[in-house]
Amino acid sequence: MAAEKVRQSYEQALAVAREAGLEEAVLPLVEIRLADLERLAGGSPPPAPPAA
């Protein structure tokens, strides 16, 4: 799936959350995912998994 399509999906989810009064709960998650998209578009490697 193209990054722009994924971004649109997250933005639509945020709009639905806003309408339902859940924007504050959903916004941090959407921001993380959008940042992931930007990082991946730049070709950066994924972060290391947390130590177990």
PDB file of N, CA, C, O and CB in Angstrom:
ATOM      1  N   MET A   1       0.852  -1.165   0.000  1.00  0.00           N
ATOM      2  CA  MET A   1       0.000   0.000   0.000  1.00  0.00           C
ATOM      3  C   MET A   1       0.901   1.232   0.000  1.00  0.00           C
ATOM      4  O   MET A   1       1.915   1.271   0.698  1.00  0.00           O
ATOM      5  CB  MET A   1      -0.971  -0.005   1.224  1.00  0.00           C
ATOM      6  N   ALA A   2       0.534   2.208  -0.766  1.00  0.00           N
ATOM      7  CA  ALA A   2       1.317   3.436  -0.871  1.00  0.00           C
ATOM      8  C   ALA A   2       1.238   4.223   0.431  1.00  0.00           C
ATOM      9  O   ALA A   2       0.209   4.237   1.106  1.00  0.00           O
ATOM     10  CB  ALA A   2       0.824   4.298  -2.051  1.00  0.00           C
ATOM     11  N   ALA A   3       2.342   4.874   0.766  1.00  0.00           N
ATOM     12  CA  ALA A   3       2.415   5.634   2.004  1.00  0.00           C
ATOM     13  C   ALA A   3       1.331   6.708   2.071  1.00  0.00           C
ATOM     14  O   ALA A   3       0.783   6.963   3.143  1.00  0.00           O
ATOM     15  CB  ALA A   3       3.788   6.269   2.146  1.00  0.00           C
ATOM     16  N   GLU A   4       1.018   7.336   0.950  1.00  0.00           N
ATOM     17  CA  GLU A   4      -0.014   8.381   0.950  1.00  0.00           C
ATOM     18  C   GLU A   4      -1.382   7.794   1.300  1.00  0.00           C
ATOM     19  O   GLU A   4      -2.164   8.427   2.009  1.00  0.00           O
ATOM     20  CB  GLU A   4      -0.075   9.082  -0.425  1.00  0.00           C
ATOM     21  N   LYS A   5      -1.668   6.607   0.813  1.00  0.00           N
ATOM     22  CA  LYS A   5      -2.945   5.945   1.120  1.00  0.00           C
ATOM     23  C   LYS A   5      -3.009   5.598   2.609  1.00  0.00           C
ATOM     24  O   LYS A   5      -4.057   5.746   3.237  1.00  0.00           O
ATOM     25  CB  LYS A   5      -3.122   4.660   0.256  1.00  0.00           C
ATOM     26  N   VAL A   6      -1.900   5.141   3.168  1.00  0.00           N
ATOM     27  CA  VAL A   6      -1.843   4.820   4.593  1.00  0.00           C
ATOM     28  C   VAL A   6      -2.051   6.089   5.413  1.00  0.00           C
ATOM     29  O   VAL A   6      -2.799   6.082   6.391  1.00  0.00           O
ATOM     30  CB  VAL A   6      -0.492   4.152   4.955  1.00  0.00           C
ATOM     31  N   ARG A   7      -1.396   7.170   5.019  1.00  0.00           N
ATOM     32  CA  ARG A   7      -1.548   8.447   5.716  1.00  0.00           C
ATOM     33  C   ARG A   7      -3.014   8.884   5.702  1.00  0.00           C
ATOM     34  O   ARG A   7      -3.539   9.330   6.722  1.00  0.00           O
ATOM     35  CB  ARG A   7      -0.653   9.533   5.068  1.00  0.00           C
ATOM     36  N   GLN A   8      -3.667   8.758   4.564  1.00  0.00           N
ATOM     37  CA  GLN A   8      -5.082   9.132   4.456  1.00  0.00           C
ATOM     38  C   GLN A   8      -5.937   8.295   5.399  1.00  0.00           C
ATOM     39  O   GLN A   8      -6.869   8.810   6.017  1.00  0.00           O
ATOM     40  CB  GLN A   8      -5.576   8.965   3.008  1.00  0.00           C
ATOM     41  N   SER A   9      -5.625   7.017   5.512  1.00  0.00           N
ATOM     42  CA  SER A   9      -6.387   6.142   6.400  1.00  0.00           C
ATOM     43  C   SER A   9      -6.250   6.579   7.855  1.00  0.00           C
ATOM     44  O   SER A   9      -7.235   6.622   8.591  1.00  0.00           O
ATOM     45  CB  SER A   9      -5.925   4.692   6.242  1.00  0.00           C
ATOM     46  N   TYR A  10      -5.028   6.903   8.265  1.00  0.00           N
ATOM     47  CA  TYR A  10      -4.821   7.367   9.640  1.00  0.00           C
ATOM     48  C   TYR A  10      -5.522   8.694   9.875  1.00  0.00           C
ATOM     49  O   TYR A  10      -6.095   8.908  10.943  1.00  0.00           O
ATOM     50  CB  TYR A  10      -3.325   7.503   9.945  1.00  0.00           C
ATOM     51  N   GLU A  11      -5.486   9.583   8.901  1.00  0.00           N
ATOM     52  CA  GLU A  11      -6.151  10.871   9.049  1.00  0.00           C
ATOM     53  C   GLU A  11      -7.667  10.696   9.107  1.00  0.00           C
ATOM     54  O   GLU A  11      -8.343  11.424   9.834  1.00  0.00           O
ATOM     55  CB  GLU A  11      -5.768  11.805   7.896  1.00  0.00           C
ATOM     56  N   GLN A  12      -8.202   9.749   8.357  1.00  0.00           N
ATOM     57  CA  GLN A  12      -9.640   9.460   8.426  1.00  0.00           C
ATOM     58  C   GLN A  12      -9.998   8.890   9.798  1.00  0.00           C
ATOM     59  O   GLN A  12     -11.021   9.251  10.378  1.00  0.00           O
ATOM     60  CB  GLN A  12     -10.055   8.468   7.305  1.00  0.00           C
ATOM     61  N   ALA A  13      -9.165   8.014  10.304  1.00  0.00           N
ATOM     62  CA  ALA A  13      -9.409   7.440  11.632  1.00  0.00           C
ATOM     63  C   ALA A  13      -9.397   8.542  12.694  1.00  0.00           C
ATOM     64  O   ALA A  13     -10.207   8.526  13.621  1.00  0.00           O
ATOM     65  CB  ALA A  13      -8.346   6.360  11.965  1.00  0.00           C
ATOM     66  N   LEU A  14      -8.497   9.475  12.555  1.00  0.00           N
ATOM     67  CA  LEU A  14      -8.430  10.588  13.499  1.00  0.00           C
ATOM     68  C   LEU A  14      -9.691  11.448  13.405  1.00  0.00           C
ATOM     69  O   LEU A  14     -10.209  11.895  14.428  1.00  0.00           O
ATOM     70  CB  LEU A  14      -7.175  11.447  13.235  1.00  0.00           C
ATOM     71  N   ALA A  15     -10.183  11.680  12.205  1.00  0.00           N
ATOM     72  CA  ALA A  15     -11.408  12.465  12.022  1.00  0.00           C
ATOM     73  C   ALA A  15     -12.604  11.764  12.674  1.00  0.00           C
ATOM     74  O   ALA A  15     -13.436  12.415  13.306  1.00  0.00           O
ATOM     75  CB  ALA A  15     -11.680  12.698  10.519  1.00  0.00           C
ATOM     76  N   VAL A  16     -12.690  10.447  12.521  1.00  0.00           N
ATOM     77  CA  VAL A  16     -13.779   9.690  13.143  1.00  0.00           C
ATOM     78  C   VAL A  16     -13.653   9.759  14.668  1.00  0.00           C
ATOM     79  O   VAL A  16     -14.647   9.931  15.373  1.00  0.00           O
ATOM     80  CB  VAL A  16     -13.769   8.209  12.661  1.00  0.00           C
ATOM     81  N   ALA A  17     -12.434   9.624  15.163  1.00  0.00           N
ATOM     82  CA  ALA A  17     -12.214   9.719  16.607  1.00  0.00           C
ATOM     83  C   ALA A  17     -12.598  11.104  17.116  1.00  0.00           C
ATOM     84  O   ALA A  17     -13.189  11.235  18.188  1.00  0.00           O
ATOM     85  CB  ALA A  17     -10.744   9.412  16.954  1.00  0.00           C
ATOM     86  N   ARG A  18     -12.269  12.117  16.361  1.00  0.00           N
ATOM     87  CA  ARG A  18     -12.619  13.495  16.734  1.00  0.00           C
ATOM     88  C   ARG A  18     -14.136  13.640  16.859  1.00  0.00           C
ATOM     89  O   ARG A  18     -14.637  14.214  17.826  1.00  0.00           O
ATOM     90  CB  ARG A  18     -12.066  14.503  15.690  1.00  0.00           C
ATOM     91  N   GLU A  19     -14.858  13.115  15.871  1.00  0.00           N
ATOM     92  CA  GLU A  19     -16.322  13.186  15.883  1.00  0.00           C
ATOM     93  C   GLU A  19     -16.917  12.442  17.074  1.00  0.00           C
ATOM     94  O   GLU A  19     -17.967  12.827  17.590  1.00  0.00           O
ATOM     95  CB  GLU A  19     -16.886  12.618  14.587  1.00  0.00           C
ATOM     96  N   ALA A  20     -16.250  11.382  17.507  1.00  0.00           N
ATOM     97  CA  ALA A  20     -16.737  10.581  18.631  1.00  0.00           C
ATOM     98  C   ALA A  20     -16.239  11.110  19.976  1.00  0.00           C
ATOM     99  O   ALA A  20     -16.556  10.548  21.024  1.00  0.00           O
ATOM    100  CB  ALA A  20     -16.309   9.131  18.460  1.00  0.00           C
ATOM    101  N   GLY A  21     -15.455  12.197  19.945  1.00  0.00           N
ATOM    102  CA  GLY A  21     -14.934  12.756  21.184  1.00  0.00           C
ATOM    103  C   GLY A  21     -13.747  11.993  21.744  1.00  0.00           C
ATOM    104  O   GLY A  21     -13.446  12.094  22.934  1.00  0.00           O
ATOM    105  N   LEU A  22     -13.074  11.232  20.898  1.00  0.00           N
ATOM    106  CA  LEU A  22     -11.947  10.400  21.346  1.00  0.00           C
ATOM    107  C   LEU A  22     -10.604  10.874  20.801  1.00  0.00           C
ATOM    108  O   LEU A  22      -9.615  10.146  20.880  1.00  0.00           O
ATOM    109  CB  LEU A  22     -12.173   8.965  20.932  1.00  0.00           C
ATOM    110  N   GLU A  23     -10.559  12.065  20.261  1.00  0.00           N
ATOM    111  CA  GLU A  23      -9.337  12.537  19.620  1.00  0.00           C
ATOM    112  C   GLU A  23      -8.139  12.494  20.557  1.00  0.00           C
ATOM    113  O   GLU A  23      -7.056  12.072  20.151  1.00  0.00           O
ATOM    114  CB  GLU A  23      -9.532  13.943  19.110  1.00  0.00           C
ATOM    115  N   GLU A  24      -8.313  12.923  21.801  1.00  0.00           N
ATOM    116  CA  GLU A  24      -7.185  12.955  22.739  1.00  0.00           C
ATOM    117  C   GLU A  24      -6.625  11.568  23.000  1.00  0.00           C
ATOM    118  O   GLU A  24      -5.424  11.422  23.226  1.00  0.00           O
ATOM    119  CB  GLU A  24      -7.610  13.588  24.054  1.00  0.00           C
ATOM    120  N   ALA A  25      -7.473  10.548  22.971  1.00  0.00           N
ATOM    121  CA  ALA A  25      -7.005   9.184  23.208  1.00  0.00           C
ATOM    122  C   ALA A  25      -6.314   8.597  21.984  1.00  0.00           C
ATOM    123  O   ALA A  25      -5.397   7.787  22.115  1.00  0.00           O
ATOM    124  CB  ALA A  25      -8.165   8.299  23.615  1.00  0.00           C
ATOM    125  N   VAL A  26      -6.750   9.000  20.802  1.00  0.00           N
ATOM    126  CA  VAL A  26      -6.255   8.399  19.562  1.00  0.00           C
ATOM    127  C   VAL A  26      -5.084   9.177  18.973  1.00  0.00           C
ATOM    128  O   VAL A  26      -4.214   8.590  18.331  1.00  0.00           O
ATOM    129  CB  VAL A  26      -7.375   8.313  18.542  1.00  0.00           C
ATOM    130  N   LEU A  27      -5.054  10.477  19.183  1.00  0.00           N
ATOM    131  CA  LEU A  27      -4.039  11.328  18.550  1.00  0.00           C
ATOM    132  C   LEU A  27      -2.607  10.854  18.790  1.00  0.00           C
ATOM    133  O   LEU A  27      -1.837  10.806  17.831  1.00  0.00           O
ATOM    134  CB  LEU A  27      -4.179  12.737  19.051  1.00  0.00           C
ATOM    135  N   PRO A  28      -2.204  10.500  20.020  1.00  0.00           N
ATOM    136  CA  PRO A  28      -0.807  10.048  20.196  1.00  0.00           C
ATOM    137  C   PRO A  28      -0.458   8.823  19.340  1.00  0.00           C
ATOM    138  O   PRO A  28       0.653   8.720  18.822  1.00  0.00           O
ATOM    139  CB  PRO A  28      -0.553   9.722  21.663  1.00  0.00           C
ATOM    140  N   LEU A  29      -1.404   7.909  19.199  1.00  0.00           N
ATOM    141  CA  LEU A  29      -1.144   6.718  18.386  1.00  0.00           C
ATOM    142  C   LEU A  29      -1.011   7.072  16.913  1.00  0.00           C
ATOM    143  O   LEU A  29      -0.135   6.557  16.218  1.00  0.00           O
ATOM    144  CB  LEU A  29      -2.259   5.692  18.574  1.00  0.00           C
ATOM    145  N   VAL A  30      -1.882   7.951  16.446  1.00  0.00           N
ATOM    146  CA  VAL A  30      -1.821   8.369  15.045  1.00  0.00           C
ATOM    147  C   VAL A  30      -0.514   9.112  14.785  1.00  0.00           C
ATOM    148  O   VAL A  30       0.118   8.907  13.749  1.00  0.00           O
ATOM    149  CB  VAL A  30      -3.037   9.262  14.682  1.00  0.00           C
ATOM    150  N   GLU A  31      -0.106   9.968  15.711  1.00  0.00           N
ATOM    151  CA  GLU A  31       1.151  10.703  15.531  1.00  0.00           C
ATOM    152  C   GLU A  31       2.335   9.758  15.435  1.00  0.00           C
ATOM    153  O   GLU A  31       3.242   9.982  14.634  1.00  0.00           O
ATOM    154  CB  GLU A  31       1.366  11.685  16.679  1.00  0.00           C
ATOM    155  N   ILE A  32       2.337   8.706  16.239  1.00  0.00           N
ATOM    156  CA  ILE A  32       3.422   7.713  16.190  1.00  0.00           C
ATOM    157  C   ILE A  32       3.450   7.042  14.824  1.00  0.00           C
ATOM    158  O   ILE A  32       4.511   6.894  14.217  1.00  0.00           O
ATOM    159  CB  ILE A  32       3.251   6.650  17.309  1.00  0.00           C
ATOM    160  N   ARG A  33       2.285   6.638  14.347  1.00  0.00           N
ATOM    161  CA  ARG A  33       2.234   5.948  13.056  1.00  0.00           C
ATOM    162  C   ARG A  33       2.617   6.862  11.910  1.00  0.00           C
ATOM    163  O   ARG A  33       3.293   6.429  10.977  1.00  0.00           O
ATOM    164  CB  ARG A  33       0.849   5.384  12.815  1.00  0.00           C
ATOM    165  N   LEU A  34       2.198   8.121  11.961  1.00  0.00           N
ATOM    166  CA  LEU A  34       2.583   9.053  10.902  1.00  0.00           C
ATOM    167  C   LEU A  34       4.087   9.299  10.931  1.00  0.00           C
ATOM    168  O   LEU A  34       4.717   9.425   9.881  1.00  0.00           O
ATOM    169  CB  LEU A  34       1.821  10.385  11.046  1.00  0.00           C
ATOM    170  N   ALA A  35       4.666   9.368  12.131  1.00  0.00           N
ATOM    171  CA  ALA A  35       6.114   9.531  12.237  1.00  0.00           C
ATOM    172  C   ALA A  35       6.824   8.296  11.669  1.00  0.00           C
ATOM    173  O   ALA A  35       7.863   8.416  11.019  1.00  0.00           O
ATOM    174  CB  ALA A  35       6.531   9.768  13.715  1.00  0.00           C
ATOM    175  N   ASP A  36       6.258   7.115  11.916  1.00  0.00           N
ATOM    176  CA  ASP A  36       6.821   5.884  11.347  1.00  0.00           C
ATOM    177  C   ASP A  36       6.807   5.942   9.822  1.00  0.00           C
ATOM    178  O   ASP A  36       7.778   5.554   9.173  1.00  0.00           O
ATOM    179  CB  ASP A  36       6.037   4.649  11.840  1.00  0.00           C
ATOM    180  N   LEU A  37       5.708   6.424   9.256  1.00  0.00           N
ATOM    181  CA  LEU A  37       5.622   6.540   7.799  1.00  0.00           C
ATOM    182  C   LEU A  37       6.702   7.470   7.259  1.00  0.00           C
ATOM    183  O   LEU A  37       7.348   7.165   6.257  1.00  0.00           O
ATOM    184  CB  LEU A  37       4.237   7.049   7.383  1.00  0.00           C
ATOM    185  N   GLU A  38       6.892   8.597   7.924  1.00  0.00           N
ATOM    186  CA  GLU A  38       7.916   9.550   7.483  1.00  0.00           C
ATOM    187  C   GLU A  38       9.303   8.939   7.588  1.00  0.00           C
ATOM    188  O   GLU A  38      10.134   9.112   6.697  1.00  0.00           O
ATOM    189  CB  GLU A  38       7.847  10.841   8.308  1.00  0.00           C
ATOM    190  N   ARG A  39       9.552   8.222   8.680  1.00  0.00           N
ATOM    191  CA  ARG A  39      10.860   7.601   8.876  1.00  0.00           C
ATOM    192  C   ARG A  39      11.112   6.550   7.800  1.00  0.00           C
ATOM    193  O   ARG A  39      12.204   6.479   7.236  1.00  0.00           O
ATOM    194  CB  ARG A  39      10.959   6.967  10.280  1.00  0.00           C
ATOM    195  N   LEU A  40      10.101   5.739   7.519  1.00  0.00           N
ATOM    196  CA  LEU A  40      10.247   4.695   6.500  1.00  0.00           C
ATOM    197  C   LEU A  40      10.405   5.281   5.104  1.00  0.00           C
ATOM    198  O   LEU A  40      11.137   4.736   4.278  1.00  0.00           O
ATOM    199  CB  LEU A  40       9.049   3.761   6.530  1.00  0.00           C
ATOM    200  N   ALA A  41       9.732   6.371   4.845  1.00  0.00           N
ATOM    201  CA  ALA A  41       9.863   7.025   3.547  1.00  0.00           C
ATOM    202  C   ALA A  41      11.278   7.550   3.351  1.00  0.00           C
ATOM    203  O   ALA A  41      11.772   7.621   2.225  1.00  0.00           O
ATOM    204  CB  ALA A  41       8.849   8.169   3.415  1.00  0.00           C
ATOM    205  N   GLY A  42      11.931   7.920   4.459  1.00  0.00           N
ATOM    206  CA  GLY A  42      13.294   8.418   4.394  1.00  0.00           C
ATOM    207  C   GLY A  42      14.324   7.312   4.301  1.00  0.00           C
ATOM    208  O   GLY A  42      15.509   7.580   4.100  1.00  0.00           O
ATOM    209  N   GLY A  43      13.886   6.071   4.444  1.00  0.00           N
ATOM    210  CA  GLY A  43      14.802   4.948   4.323  1.00  0.00           C
ATOM    211  C   GLY A  43      15.537   4.600   5.605  1.00  0.00           C
ATOM    212  O   GLY A  43      16.493   3.825   5.574  1.00  0.00           O
ATOM    213  N   SER A  44      15.115   5.154   6.722  1.00  0.00           N
ATOM    214  CA  SER A  44      15.769   4.852   7.990  1.00  0.00           C
ATOM    215  C   SER A  44      15.432   3.424   8.414  1.00  0.00           C
ATOM    216  O   SER A  44      14.330   2.945   8.146  1.00  0.00           O
ATOM    217  CB  SER A  44      15.344   5.863   9.084  1.00  0.00           C
ATOM    218  N   PRO A  45      16.359   2.746   9.066  1.00  0.00           N
ATOM    219  CA  PRO A  45      16.063   1.399   9.538  1.00  0.00           C
ATOM    220  C   PRO A  45      15.077   1.465  10.703  1.00  0.00           C
ATOM    221  O   PRO A  45      14.992   2.489  11.382  1.00  0.00           O
ATOM    222  CB  PRO A  45      17.361   0.668   9.961  1.00  0.00           C
ATOM    223  N   PRO A  46      14.337   0.394  10.939  1.00  0.00           N
ATOM    224  CA  PRO A  46      13.398   0.387  12.072  1.00  0.00           C
ATOM    225  C   PRO A  46      14.163   0.434  13.393  1.00  0.00           C
ATOM    226  O   PRO A  46      15.327   0.036  13.445  1.00  0.00           O
ATOM    227  CB  PRO A  46      12.487  -0.869  12.024  1.00  0.00           C
ATOM    228  N   PRO A  47      13.527   0.914  14.454  1.00  0.00           N
ATOM    229  CA  PRO A  47      14.204   0.971  15.738  1.00  0.00           C
ATOM    230  C   PRO A  47      14.463  -0.445  16.256  1.00  0.00           C
ATOM    231  O   PRO A  47      13.775  -1.395  15.883  1.00  0.00           O
ATOM    232  CB  PRO A  47      13.371   1.779  16.755  1.00  0.00           C
ATOM    233  N   ALA A  48      15.461  -0.561  17.112  1.00  0.00           N
ATOM    234  CA  ALA A  48      15.781  -1.860  17.702  1.00  0.00           C
ATOM    235  C   ALA A  48      14.657  -2.276  18.639  1.00  0.00           C
ATOM    236  O   ALA A  48      14.064  -1.425  19.302  1.00  0.00           O
ATOM    237  CB  ALA A  48      17.137  -1.813  18.457  1.00  0.00           C
ATOM    238  N   PRO A  49      14.354  -3.567  18.708  1.00  0.00           N
ATOM    239  CA  PRO A  49      13.308  -4.023  19.627  1.00  0.00           C
ATOM    240  C   PRO A  49      13.745  -3.824  21.075  1.00  0.00           C
ATOM    241  O   PRO A  49      14.942  -3.844  21.360  1.00  0.00           O
ATOM    242  CB  PRO A  49      12.969  -5.506  19.372  1.00  0.00           C
ATOM    243  N   PRO A  50      12.809  -3.633  21.984  1.00  0.00           N
ATOM    244  CA  PRO A  50      13.184  -3.434  23.390  1.00  0.00           C
ATOM    245  C   PRO A  50      13.852  -4.675  23.965  1.00  0.00           C
ATOM    246  O   PRO A  50      13.571  -5.797  23.545  1.00  0.00           O
ATOM    247  CB  PRO A  50      11.952  -3.071  24.226  1.00  0.00           C
ATOM    248  N   ALA A  51      14.730  -4.463  24.920  1.00  0.00           N
ATOM    249  CA  ALA A  51      15.415  -5.579  25.566  1.00  0.00           C
ATOM    250  C   ALA A  51      14.421  -6.368  26.413  1.00  0.00           C
ATOM    251  O   ALA A  51      13.564  -5.800  27.090  1.00  0.00           O
ATOM    252  CB  ALA A  51      16.597  -5.074  26.437  1.00  0.00           C
ATOM    253  N   ALA A  52      14.558  -7.687  26.356  1.00  0.00           N
ATOM    254  CA  ALA A  52      13.620  -8.536  27.116  1.00  0.00           C
ATOM    255  C   ALA A  52      14.119  -8.799  28.509  1.00  0.00           C
ATOM    256  O   ALA A  52      13.457  -9.492  29.281  1.00  0.00           O
ATOM    257  CB  ALA A  52      13.390  -9.858  26.404  1.00  0.00           C
TER     258      ALA A  52
END
